[in-house]
Amino acid sequence: MSTPPNGLPIYRVLTGPDDATFCQRVSEMLGLGYELHEGPAVTFNGTNVIIAQALIWPK
């Protein structure tokens, strides 16, 4: 498949609290065929650890 399914963009950045829901969202994108783009960015908002993970569609 040369383009992502369902009209999704070729580059995605997922963000959210470091929890099971975030991990599931990233896992779903990997299951569709996306690849991780480098490592995640991690910060702390005073309450939660927040993660940002970029994903790209392989060429």
C-alpha positions in Angstrom: 0.0 0.0 0.0 1.6 3.3 -1.1 -0.6 5.6 1.0 -2.0 5.3 4.5 -5.5 3.8 4.8 -8.7 5.8 5.5 -7.2 9.1 4.1 -4.7 9.4 7.1 -1.7 11.6 6.6 1.8 10.2 5.9 3.1 12.0 9.0 1.4 11.8 12.4 2.3 13.0 15.9 0.4 11.4 18.7 0.4 13.1 22.1 -1.0 12.2 25.5 -0.4 11.1 29.0 1.9 8.1 29.4 -0.7 5.5 30.0 -2.2 2.4 28.4 -4.5 4.4 26.1 -1.6 6.3 24.6 0.3 3.0 24.1 -2.8 1.5 22.4 -3.0 4.4 20.0 0.6 4.1 19.0 0.2 0.3 18.7 -2.8 0.8 16.4 -0.8 3.0 14.1 2.1 0.5 14.0 -0.5 -2.2 13.2 -1.7 -0.1 10.2 1.9 0.0 8.8 3.3 3.3 10.2 6.8 3.3 11.6 8.2 5.2 14.6 10.1 8.4 13.6 12.9 8.6 16.1 12.3 8.4 19.8 9.5 10.0 21.8 9.5 13.5 23.4 8.7 13.4 27.1 7.7 16.2 29.4 6.0 16.6 32.8 3.0 19.0 33.1 3.1 19.1 36.9 0.7 16.2 37.2 1.4 13.7 34.4 4.2 12.5 32.2 3.2 13.6 28.6 4.5 11.8 25.6 4.7 12.9 21.9 5.6 10.2 19.3 6.0 10.9 15.6 5.1 8.2 13.1 5.7 8.1 9.4 4.3 6.1 6.6 7.1 4.1 4.9 7.9 5.0 1.3 
